[in-house]
Amino acid sequence: KTNSTLESLNLGENKISDIGAERFAEALKTNNTLESLNLAENKIFDFGAEQFAEALKTNSTLESLNLGENKISDIGAERFAEALKTNSTLESLNLGENKISDIGAERFA
């Protein structure tokens, strides 16, 4: 089923892994109402980040994505930087307190 009313979802501080992240990312590809998603302080690694980045290429409603305090590295950061080249709706992306170094940060420049 597709939800047609939910605009904000906060699942921060749980134990959501890349498997859960992949499911959320799949849903984002077709969801047209969710504007804010908080998955901070979970157990999401680069695979999950890559799935979200891919979803952002087609999603046209999400304005805020919080993936702070996960396990995302430079690889995930690079995927997000690529996705942001085509996404025109995301206004806030929080990747704070992950494993991103200067190399990953440079991808956003």
C-alpha positions in Angstrom: 0.0 0.0 0.0 1.0 3.6 -0.6 0.6 6.1 2.2 -0.8 9.4 0.9 -0.8 11.6 4.0 2.4 11.1 6.1 4.7 14.1 5.7 7.2 13.5 8.5 8.7 10.3 9.9 11.1 10.1 12.8 12.7 6.7 13.5 15.9 8.0 15.0 17.8 6.2 17.8 16.8 2.7 16.7 18.6 -0.3 15.3 17.7 0.1 11.6 20.3 -1.4 9.4 21.1 -1.3 5.7 18.2 -3.7 5.1 15.7 -1.3 6.6 17.3 1.6 4.8 17.0 -0.2 1.5 13.2 -0.7 2.2 12.8 3.0 3.0 14.7 4.0 -0.1 12.6 1.8 -2.3 9.5 3.4 -0.8 10.9 6.9 -1.4 11.1 6.3 -5.1 7.3 6.3 -5.4 6.2 8.2 -2.3 4.9 11.7 -3.1 4.0 13.0 0.4 6.9 12.5 2.8 8.9 15.7 3.3 11.0 14.8 6.3 12.7 11.6 7.3 14.9 11.1 10.4 17.0 8.0 10.6 19.7 9.4 12.8 21.5 7.2 15.3 20.8 3.9 13.6 23.1 1.3 12.0 23.2 2.5 8.4 26.4 1.9 6.4 27.4 2.8 2.9 25.1 0.3 1.2 22.1 2.0 2.9 23.4 5.4 2.0 23.8 4.4 -1.6 20.1 3.2 -1.7 18.9 6.6 -0.4 21.1 8.4 -2.8 19.6 6.5 -5.7 16.1 7.2 -4.4 16.9 10.9 -4.3 17.5 10.9 -8.0 13.7 10.3 -8.6 12.0 11.5 -5.4 10.4 14.9 -5.8 9.0 15.6 -2.3 11.6 14.9 0.4 13.0 18.2 1.7 14.9 16.9 4.8 16.9 13.7 5.3 18.7 13.1 8.6 21.2 10.3 8.5 23.5 11.7 11.2 25.3 9.4 13.7 25.3 6.3 11.5 28.3 4.5 9.8 28.4 6.2 6.5 31.9 6.8 4.9 33.4 8.7 2.0 31.7 6.2 -0.4 28.3 7.1 0.8 29.1 10.8 0.8 30.2 10.5 -2.8 26.9 8.9 -3.8 24.9 11.6 -2.1 26.9 14.3 -3.8 26.1 12.7 -7.2 22.4 12.4 -6.4 22.2 16.1 -5.4 23.2 17.1 -8.9 19.8 16.0 -10.1 17.6 16.3 -7.0 15.9 19.7 -6.8 13.7 19.3 -3.7 16.1 18.3 -0.9 16.9 21.3 1.3 18.6 19.6 4.2 20.9 16.6 4.4 22.4 15.8 7.7 25.4 13.4 7.5 27.0 14.7 10.7 28.9 12.3 13.1 29.5 9.6 10.5 32.8 8.3 9.1 33.2 10.9 6.4 36.7 12.3 5.9 38.0 15.4 4.0 37.9 13.3 0.8 34.1 12.6 1.2 33.4 16.2 2.2 35.2 17.5 -1.0 32.6 15.7 -3.1 30.1 18.3 -2.0 32.2 21.2 -3.1 
